[in-house]
Amino acid sequence: TLVNLLLRFVGTSFQVYLSGRIGAAGVGLLQLVMSVGGMAMVAGTAGIRTATMYLTAEELGRKQPQNVVWVLSGCFLYSICFSGCVAAALYHFAPWIASVWIGDPRTVDALRLFASFLPVTCLCGVMTGYFTAANRIMTLAGIEILEQLCYMSVTMAALLFWAGSNAERACEAIIYGSGISSSITLLLLVILRFCHRPKRG
């Protein structure tokens, strides 16, 4: 709870900073992209975090932790299929979505960047579901803190050295920061999973 409160406070403070940094035009573009991105995330995730958590908890409750590898393999495959299809559709139809649905062609690149990172974000849901079921809450808390720090660092660097005052690039910089931090989170969680396997019951 304390970690979540801290992350909420830091996240809100950073959002205030971003609002002042990218201006009204950048915030507007970001909101348009994230409105579509949120729908894509729901479709791409397809309930995989909850499914992973329940299936893992079931195997651990039966004292059969050796079966968790099959649970994770199936959930990874499921997530890759769903998120990959949604990401491909979003990437392909980004010009149409930007011009017809959103009504702002400047969001095409941001939508495609979001689509590129979508499978990684969804796979993070698989791993967080596993660690939650395995009662590795402190591990997840530490990873979440690291993810937030990485997100802020990458985003600020991209805004400073690349985006400048360009609203389109500012929007892309924020998505890029989020995607990179998710990629690092996924990598760390996978490494931790291989380094610590539950013992057989």
Accessible surface in RSA format (square Angstrom, percent):
REM  Atomic radii and reference values for relative SASA: ProtOr
REM  Chains: A
REM  Algorithm: Lee & Richards
REM  Probe-radius: 1.40
REM  Slices: 20
REM RES _ NUM      All-atoms   Total-Side   Main-Chain    Non-polar    All polar
REM                ABS   REL    ABS   REL    ABS   REL    ABS   REL    ABS   REL
RES THR A   1   131.37  93.4  93.91  95.2  37.46  89.3  58.78  79.0  72.59 109.7
RES LEU A   2   147.79  82.3 142.04 101.6   5.75  14.5 142.29  99.9   5.50  14.8
RES VAL A   3    38.07  25.1  36.72  33.2   1.36   3.3  37.84  32.9   0.23   0.6
RES ASN A   4    85.96  59.3  84.60  81.8   1.36   3.3  20.74  49.9  65.22  63.0
RES LEU A   5   108.99  60.7 104.40  74.7   4.60  11.6 104.77  73.6   4.22  11.4
RES LEU A   6    95.20  53.0  89.55  64.1   5.65  14.2  94.37  66.3   0.83   2.2
RES LEU A   7    29.17  16.2  25.65  18.4   3.52   8.9  25.96  18.2   3.22   8.7
RES ARG A   8   182.87  76.8 177.52  90.5   5.34  12.7  53.89  73.6 128.98  78.2
RES PHE A   9   141.58  70.8 134.97  83.6   6.61  17.2 141.23  85.6   0.35   1.0
RES VAL A  10    40.65  26.7  38.75  35.1   1.90   4.6  40.13  34.9   0.52   1.4
RES GLY A  11    15.89  19.6   0.00   N/A  15.89  19.6  15.89  43.6   0.00   0.0
RES THR A  12    86.27  61.4  81.82  82.9   4.45  10.6  60.36  81.1  25.90  39.2
RES SER A  13    53.42  45.1  42.05  56.1  11.37  26.2  36.34  77.4  17.08  23.9
RES PHE A  14    12.02   6.0   8.53   5.3   3.49   9.1  11.77   7.1   0.25   0.7
RES GLN A  15    83.25  46.6  82.63  60.4   0.62   1.5  39.74  84.6  43.51  33.0
RES VAL A  16   103.12  67.9  96.58  87.4   6.54  15.8  99.15  86.1   3.97  10.8
RES TYR A  17    89.48  41.8  78.93  44.9  10.55  27.4  73.70  55.4  15.78  19.5
RES LEU A  18     3.23   1.8   3.23   2.3   0.00   0.0   3.23   2.3   0.00   0.0
RES SER A  19    55.45  46.9  47.74  63.7   7.71  17.8  26.57  56.6  28.88  40.5
RES GLY A  20    67.88  83.7   0.00   N/A  67.88  83.7  40.15 110.2  27.73  62.1
RES ARG A  21    78.40  32.9  56.91  29.0  21.50  51.2  26.93  36.8  51.48  31.2
RES ILE A  22    18.65  10.6   0.90   0.7  17.74  42.8   6.25   4.5  12.40  33.7
RES GLY A  23    29.67  36.6   0.00   N/A  29.67  36.6  29.44  80.8   0.23   0.5
RES ALA A  24    92.62  85.2  69.23 106.8  23.40  53.2  75.55 106.4  17.07  45.2
RES ALA A  25    59.51  54.7  42.78  66.0  16.73  38.1  54.65  77.0   4.86  12.9
RES GLY A  26     0.00   0.0   0.00   N/A   0.00   0.0   0.00   0.0   0.00   0.0
RES VAL A  27    45.16  29.7  45.16  40.9   0.00   0.0  45.16  39.2   0.00   0.0
RES GLY A  28    32.90  40.6   0.00   N/A  32.90  40.6  31.76  87.2   1.15   2.6
RES LEU A  29     4.20   2.3   3.12   2.2   1.08   2.7   3.12   2.2   1.08   2.9
RES LEU A  30    19.22  10.7  19.22  13.7   0.00   0.0  19.22  13.5   0.00   0.0
RES GLN A  31   111.88  62.6 107.76  78.8   4.12   9.8  35.15  74.8  76.72  58.2
RES LEU A  32    66.38  37.0  65.79  47.1   0.59   1.5  66.38  46.6   0.00   0.0
RES VAL A  33     0.05   0.0   0.05   0.0   0.00   0.0   0.05   0.0   0.00   0.0
RES MET A  34    78.86  40.8  72.72  48.1   6.14  14.6  69.27  58.9   9.59  12.7
RES SER A  35    68.64  58.0  48.95  65.3  19.69  45.4  52.56 111.9  16.08  22.5
RES VAL A  36    10.05   6.6   9.58   8.7   0.47   1.1   9.80   8.5   0.25   0.7
RES GLY A  37     0.04   0.0   0.00   N/A   0.04   0.0   0.04   0.1   0.00   0.0
RES GLY A  38    33.42  41.2   0.00   N/A  33.42  41.2  32.24  88.5   1.18   2.7
RES MET A  39   116.91  60.5 106.97  70.8   9.94  23.7  95.07  80.8  21.84  28.9
RES ALA A  40     9.51   8.7   4.76   7.4   4.74  10.8   9.33  13.1   0.17   0.5
RES MET A  41    51.98  26.9  51.98  34.4   0.00   0.0  48.54  41.3   3.44   4.6
RES VAL A  42   114.36  75.3 106.08  96.0   8.28  20.0 110.59  96.1   3.78  10.2
RES ALA A  43    51.11  47.0  36.65  56.6  14.45  32.9  47.14  66.4   3.97  10.5
RES GLY A  44     0.00   0.0   0.00   N/A   0.00   0.0   0.00   0.0   0.00   0.0
RES THR A  45    32.50  23.1  32.33  32.8   0.18   0.4  27.76  37.3   4.75   7.2
RES ALA A  46    32.36  29.8   8.57  13.2  23.79  54.1  22.29  31.4  10.07  26.7
RES GLY A  47    46.99  57.9   0.00   N/A  46.99  57.9  35.45  97.3  11.53  25.8
RES ILE A  48     2.84   1.6   2.84   2.1   0.00   0.0   2.84   2.0   0.00   0.0
RES ARG A  49    93.79  39.4  93.77  47.8   0.02   0.0  36.86  50.4  56.93  34.5
RES THR A  50    69.78  49.6  69.53  70.5   0.25   0.6  38.26  51.4  31.51  47.6
RES ALA A  51    39.62  36.4  30.92  47.7   8.70  19.8  39.17  55.2   0.45   1.2
RES THR A  52     0.00   0.0   0.00   0.0   0.00   0.0   0.00   0.0   0.00   0.0
RES MET A  53    47.22  24.5  47.22  31.3   0.00   0.0  37.88  32.2   9.35  12.4
RES TYR A  54   148.05  69.1 143.55  81.7   4.50  11.7  96.72  72.7  51.33  63.3
RES LEU A  55    79.98  44.5  79.56  56.9   0.42   1.1  79.81  56.0   0.18   0.5
RES THR A  56     0.00   0.0   0.00   0.0   0.00   0.0   0.00   0.0   0.00   0.0
RES ALA A  57    45.21  41.6  36.17  55.8   9.05  20.6  37.96  53.5   7.26  19.2
RES GLU A  58    82.85  47.6  71.16  53.8  11.69  27.8  28.42  55.0  54.43  44.4
RES GLU A  59    21.31  12.2  21.31  16.1   0.00   0.0   0.09   0.2  21.22  17.3
RES LEU A  60    40.79  22.7  30.38  21.7  10.41  26.2  31.05  21.8   9.74  26.2
RES GLY A  61    58.44  72.1   0.00   N/A  58.44  72.1  35.86  98.4  22.58  50.6
RES ARG A  62   141.65  59.5 118.57  60.4  23.08  54.9  43.90  60.0  97.75  59.2
RES LYS A  63   145.55  71.0 135.39  83.1  10.16  24.2  80.87  72.8  64.69  68.9
RES GLN A  64    68.09  38.1  68.09  49.8   0.00   0.0   6.43  13.7  61.66  46.8
RES PRO A  65     9.80   7.1   5.09   4.6   4.71  17.1   5.32   4.4   4.47  27.8
RES GLN A  66    69.24  38.7  51.40  37.6  17.84  42.5  36.35  77.4  32.88  24.9
RES ASN A  67    45.42  31.3  45.15  43.6   0.27   0.7   8.04  19.4  37.38  36.1
RES VAL A  68     0.00   0.0   0.00   0.0   0.00   0.0   0.00   0.0   0.00   0.0
RES VAL A  69    60.58  39.9  60.32  54.6   0.26   0.6  60.35  52.4   0.23   0.6
RES TRP A  70   185.44  74.4 176.91  85.6   8.53  20.0 156.19  83.3  29.24  47.4
RES VAL A  71    19.87  13.1  12.49  11.3   7.38  17.8  18.95  16.5   0.93   2.5
RES LEU A  72    14.02   7.8  13.86   9.9   0.16   0.4  14.02   9.8   0.00   0.0
RES SER A  73    57.84  48.9  45.11  60.2  12.73  29.3  31.71  67.5  26.13  36.6
RES GLY A  74    39.18  48.3   0.00   N/A  39.18  48.3  33.95  93.2   5.23  11.7
RES CYS A  75     6.88   5.2   4.70   5.2   2.18   5.1   1.50   3.8   5.38   5.8
RES PHE A  76    48.42  24.2  48.42  30.0   0.00   0.0  48.42  29.4   0.00   0.0
RES LEU A  77   117.42  65.4 115.51  82.6   1.91   4.8 116.95  82.1   0.47   1.3
RES TYR A  78    86.23  40.3  79.66  45.3   6.57  17.1  65.44  49.2  20.78  25.6
RES SER A  79     0.13   0.1   0.00   0.0   0.13   0.3   0.13   0.3   0.00   0.0
RES ILE A  80    87.06  49.5  85.65  63.8   1.41   3.4  85.65  61.7   1.41   3.8
RES CYS A  81    65.39  49.5  57.05  63.6   8.34  19.6  25.65  65.0  39.74  42.9
RES PHE A  82    90.46  45.3  86.89  53.8   3.57   9.3  90.30  54.7   0.17   0.5
RES SER A  83     0.00   0.0   0.00   0.0   0.00   0.0   0.00   0.0   0.00   0.0
RES GLY A  84    27.10  33.4   0.00   N/A  27.10  33.4  22.28  61.1   4.82  10.8
RES CYS A  85    91.36  69.1  79.33  88.5  12.03  28.3  30.07  76.2  61.29  66.1
RES VAL A  86    32.47  21.4  28.80  26.1   3.67   8.8  32.06  27.9   0.41   1.1
RES ALA A  87     9.34   8.6   8.64  13.3   0.70   1.6   8.92  12.6   0.42   1.1
RES ALA A  88    62.42  57.4  50.26  77.6  12.16  27.7  58.75  82.7   3.67   9.7
RES ALA A  89    46.38  42.6  40.06  61.8   6.32  14.4  45.67  64.3   0.71   1.9
RES LEU A  90    10.02   5.6   6.24   4.5   3.79   9.5   9.49   6.7   0.53   1.4
RES TYR A  91   106.83  49.9 106.83  60.8   0.00   0.0  65.39  49.1  41.44  51.1
RES HIS A  92   126.48  69.1 113.98  79.2  12.50  32.0  68.15  70.2  58.32  67.9
RES PHE A  93   106.56  53.3 105.32  65.2   1.24   3.2 106.56  64.6   0.00   0.0
RES ALA A  94     0.00   0.0   0.00   0.0   0.00   0.0   0.00   0.0   0.00   0.0
RES PRO A  95    57.19  41.7  54.06  49.3   3.12  11.4  55.04  45.4   2.15  13.3
RES TRP A  96   140.71  56.5 135.70  65.7   5.01  11.8 119.12  63.5  21.59  35.0
RES ILE A  97    17.13   9.7  17.13  12.8   0.00   0.0  17.13  12.3   0.00   0.0
RES ALA A  98     0.00   0.0   0.00   0.0   0.00   0.0   0.00   0.0   0.00   0.0
RES SER A  99    58.68  49.6  38.93  52.0  19.75  45.5  29.56  62.9  29.12  40.8
RES VAL A 100    93.81  61.7  67.73  61.3  26.08  62.8  71.94  62.5  21.87  59.3
RES TRP A 101   137.37  55.1 113.88  55.1  23.49  55.1  86.65  46.2  50.72  82.3
RES ILE A 102    30.00  17.1   4.55   3.4  25.44  61.3   9.74   7.0  20.25  55.0
RES GLY A 103    51.85  63.9   0.00   N/A  51.85  63.9  20.55  56.4  31.30  70.1
RES ASP A 104    21.42  15.0  20.56  20.5   0.86   2.0   7.47  17.6  13.95  13.9
RES PRO A 105    89.84  65.5  81.59  74.4   8.25  30.0  81.79  67.5   8.05  50.0
RES ARG A 106   108.54  45.6  97.95  49.9  10.59  25.2  43.51  59.5  65.03  39.4
RES THR A 107     1.44   1.0   0.34   0.3   1.09   2.6   1.44   1.9   0.00   0.0
RES VAL A 108    28.14  18.5  28.11  25.4   0.03   0.1  28.11  24.4   0.03   0.1
RES ASP A 109    85.67  60.0  80.24  79.9   5.44  12.9  14.60  34.4  71.07  70.9
RES ALA A 110     2.46   2.3   2.46   3.8   0.00   0.0   2.46   3.5   0.00   0.0
RES LEU A 111     0.06   0.0   0.06   0.0   0.00   0.0   0.06   0.0   0.00   0.0
RES ARG A 112    71.67  30.1  71.33  36.4   0.34   0.8  11.52  15.7  60.15  36.5
RES LEU A 113    43.53  24.2  39.97  28.6   3.56   9.0  42.74  30.0   0.79   2.1
RES PHE A 114    18.38   9.2  17.82  11.0   0.57   1.5  18.06  11.0   0.32   0.9
RES ALA A 115     2.10   1.9   0.74   1.1   1.36   3.1   0.99   1.4   1.11   2.9
RES SER A 116    68.34  57.7  39.14  52.2  29.20  67.3  33.89  72.2  34.46  48.3
RES PHE A 117    33.62  16.8  33.56  20.8   0.05   0.1  33.62  20.4   0.00   0.0
RES LEU A 118     1.48   0.8   0.00   0.0   1.48   3.7   1.48   1.0   0.00   0.0
RES PRO A 119    33.23  24.2  33.23  30.3   0.00   0.0  33.23  27.4   0.00   0.0
RES VAL A 120    34.80  22.9  34.80  31.5   0.00   0.0  34.80  30.2   0.00   0.0
RES THR A 121    41.07  29.2  36.20  36.7   4.87  11.6  28.00  37.6  13.07  19.8
RES CYS A 122     1.60   1.2   0.00   0.0   1.60   3.8   1.60   4.1   0.00   0.0
RES LEU A 123    19.85  11.1  19.85  14.2   0.00   0.0  19.85  13.9   0.00   0.0
RES CYS A 124    13.78  10.4  13.74  15.3   0.04   0.1  13.01  33.0   0.77   0.8
RES GLY A 125    12.07  14.9   0.00   N/A  12.07  14.9  11.57  31.7   0.50   1.1
RES VAL A 126     0.00   0.0   0.00   0.0   0.00   0.0   0.00   0.0   0.00   0.0
RES MET A 127     2.91   1.5   2.91   1.9   0.00   0.0   0.76   0.6   2.15   2.8
RES THR A 128    28.21  20.1  28.21  28.6   0.00   0.0  26.04  35.0   2.17   3.3
RES GLY A 129     0.00   0.0   0.00   N/A   0.00   0.0   0.00   0.0   0.00   0.0
RES TYR A 130     1.06   0.5   1.06   0.6   0.00   0.0   0.09   0.1   0.97   1.2
RES PHE A 131     0.02   0.0   0.02   0.0   0.00   0.0   0.02   0.0   0.00   0.0
RES THR A 132    37.37  26.6  27.98  28.4   9.39  22.4  26.89  36.1  10.48  15.8
RES ALA A 133    22.25  20.5   0.00   0.0  22.25  50.6   5.74   8.1  16.51  43.7
RES ALA A 134    23.00  21.1   5.53   8.5  17.47  39.7   7.34  10.3  15.66  41.5
RES ASN A 135   122.93  84.8 105.29 101.7  17.64  42.5  25.64  61.7  97.29  94.0
RES ARG A 136    51.08  21.4  47.46  24.2   3.63   8.6  23.40  32.0  27.69  16.8
RES ILE A 137    88.25  50.2  87.00  64.8   1.25   3.0  87.00  62.6   1.25   3.4
RES MET A 138   154.46  80.0 146.21  96.8   8.25  19.6 118.74 101.0  35.72  47.3
RES THR A 139    32.35  23.0  21.09  21.4  11.26  26.8  15.24  20.5  17.11  25.9
RES LEU A 140    13.71   7.6  13.71   9.8   0.00   0.0  13.71   9.6   0.00   0.0
RES ALA A 141    12.47  11.5  10.25  15.8   2.22   5.0  12.06  17.0   0.41   1.1
RES GLY A 142    38.96  48.0   0.00   N/A  38.96  48.0  31.64  86.8   7.32  16.4
RES ILE A 143    17.49  10.0  16.97  12.6   0.53   1.3  17.02  12.3   0.48   1.3
RES GLU A 144    66.60  38.2  63.69  48.2   2.91   6.9  21.91  42.4  44.69  36.5
RES ILE A 145    58.33  33.2  58.29  43.4   0.03   0.1  58.29  42.0   0.03   0.1
RES LEU A 146    80.99  45.1  80.00  57.2   1.00   2.5  80.82  56.8   0.17   0.5
RES GLU A 147    50.94  29.2  48.05  36.4   2.88   6.9  12.25  23.7  38.69  31.6
RES GLN A 148    35.28  19.7  33.83  24.7   1.46   3.5   4.20   8.9  31.08  23.6
RES LEU A 149    92.65  51.6  91.85  65.7   0.81   2.0  92.19  64.7   0.47   1.3
RES CYS A 150    20.04  15.2  12.87  14.4   7.17  16.8  13.48  34.1   6.56   7.1
RES TYR A 151    28.53  13.3  28.53  16.2   0.00   0.0  22.41  16.8   6.13   7.6
RES MET A 152    29.05  15.0  29.05  19.2   0.00   0.0  20.96  17.8   8.09  10.7
RES SER A 153    70.03  59.2  59.04  78.8  10.99  25.3  36.46  77.6  33.57  47.0
RES VAL A 154    34.88  22.9  31.13  28.2   3.75   9.0  34.35  29.8   0.52   1.4
RES THR A 155     0.00   0.0   0.00   0.0   0.00   0.0   0.00   0.0   0.00   0.0
RES MET A 156    86.82  45.0  84.05  55.6   2.78   6.6  66.60  56.6  20.22  26.8
RES ALA A 157    46.01  42.3  40.78  62.9   5.23  11.9  44.58  62.8   1.43   3.8
RES ALA A 158    15.80  14.5   8.46  13.1   7.33  16.7  15.31  21.6   0.48   1.3
RES LEU A 159     0.55   0.3   0.55   0.4   0.00   0.0   0.55   0.4   0.00   0.0
RES LEU A 160   120.92  67.3 100.89  72.2  20.03  50.3 100.94  70.9  19.98  53.8
RES PHE A 161   164.94  82.5 128.47  79.6  36.46  94.9 134.31  81.4  30.63  87.7
RES TRP A 162   111.56  44.8  98.77  47.8  12.79  30.0  85.73  45.7  25.83  41.9
RES ALA A 163     4.19   3.9   0.00   0.0   4.19   9.5   0.00   0.0   4.19  11.1
RES GLY A 164    35.34  43.6   0.00   N/A  35.34  43.6  33.00  90.6   2.34   5.2
RES SER A 165   123.40 104.3  82.51 110.1  40.88  94.2  55.15 117.4  68.25  95.6
RES ASN A 166    67.13  46.3  57.19  55.3   9.94  23.9  18.46  44.4  48.66  47.0
RES ALA A 167    17.55  16.1  11.40  17.6   6.15  14.0  12.29  17.3   5.26  13.9
RES GLU A 168    60.99  35.0  59.34  44.9   1.65   3.9   7.13  13.8  53.87  44.0
RES ARG A 169   104.04  43.7 104.04  53.0   0.00   0.0  10.94  15.0  93.10  56.4
RES ALA A 170     2.36   2.2   2.36   3.6   0.00   0.0   2.36   3.3   0.00   0.0
RES CYS A 171     1.96   1.5   1.96   2.2   0.00   0.0   1.22   3.1   0.74   0.8
RES GLU A 172    22.96  13.2  22.85  17.3   0.11   0.3   1.13   2.2  21.83  17.8
RES ALA A 173     0.20   0.2   0.00   0.0   0.20   0.5   0.20   0.3   0.00   0.0
RES ILE A 174    10.38   5.9  10.38   7.7   0.00   0.0  10.38   7.5   0.00   0.0
RES ILE A 175     8.80   5.0   6.57   4.9   2.23   5.4   8.39   6.0   0.41   1.1
RES TYR A 176    94.94  44.3  94.94  54.0   0.00   0.0  56.70  42.6  38.23  47.1
RES GLY A 177     0.00   0.0   0.00   N/A   0.00   0.0   0.00   0.0   0.00   0.0
RES SER A 178    51.36  43.4  50.72  67.7   0.64   1.5  16.76  35.7  34.60  48.5
RES GLY A 179     2.92   3.6   0.00   N/A   2.92   3.6   2.58   7.1   0.35   0.8
RES ILE A 180    44.80  25.5  44.80  33.4   0.00   0.0  44.80  32.3   0.00   0.0
RES SER A 181     2.89   2.4   2.69   3.6   0.20   0.5   0.00   0.0   2.89   4.0
RES SER A 182     7.92   6.7   7.92  10.6   0.00   0.0   0.24   0.5   7.69  10.8
RES SER A 183    37.22  31.5  31.26  41.7   5.96  13.7  27.20  57.9  10.02  14.0
RES ILE A 184    67.20  38.2  66.14  49.3   1.06   2.5  67.20  48.4   0.00   0.0
RES THR A 185     6.42   4.6   5.98   6.1   0.44   1.1   5.06   6.8   1.37   2.1
RES LEU A 186    23.91  13.3  23.91  17.1   0.00   0.0  23.91  16.8   0.00   0.0
RES LEU A 187   106.23  59.2 102.42  73.3   3.81   9.6 106.23  74.6   0.00   0.0
RES LEU A 188    49.88  27.8  49.72  35.6   0.16   0.4  49.73  34.9   0.15   0.4
RES LEU A 189     0.07   0.0   0.07   0.0   0.00   0.0   0.07   0.0   0.00   0.0
RES VAL A 190    41.19  27.1  41.19  37.3   0.00   0.0  41.19  35.8   0.00   0.0
RES ILE A 191    81.62  46.4  79.34  59.1   2.28   5.5  81.56  58.7   0.06   0.2
RES LEU A 192    54.83  30.5  54.58  39.0   0.25   0.6  54.58  38.3   0.25   0.7
RES ARG A 193    15.38   6.5  15.38   7.8   0.00   0.0   5.74   7.8   9.64   5.8
RES PHE A 194   128.24  64.2 109.73  68.0  18.51  48.2 109.92  66.6  18.31  52.4
RES CYS A 195   100.24  75.8  60.42  67.4  39.82  93.6  26.86  68.1  73.38  79.1
RES HIS A 196    95.37  52.1  92.77  64.5   2.59   6.6  65.32  67.3  30.05  35.0
RES ARG A 197   122.56  51.5 105.22  53.6  17.34  41.3  46.79  64.0  75.77  45.9
RES PRO A 198    36.78  26.8  18.37  16.7  18.41  66.9  24.34  20.1  12.45  77.4
RES LYS A 199   189.54  92.5 168.52 103.4  21.02  50.1 117.19 105.5  72.36  77.1
RES ARG A 200   178.58  75.0 154.06  78.5  24.51  58.4  60.59  82.8 117.98  71.5
RES GLY A 201    78.97  97.4   0.00   N/A  78.97  97.4  43.97 120.7  35.00  78.4
END  Absolute sums over single chains surface
CHAIN  1 A    10643.2       8969.6       1673.6       7292.4       3350.8
END  Absolute sums over all chains
TOTAL         10643.2       8969.6       1673.6       7292.4       3350.8
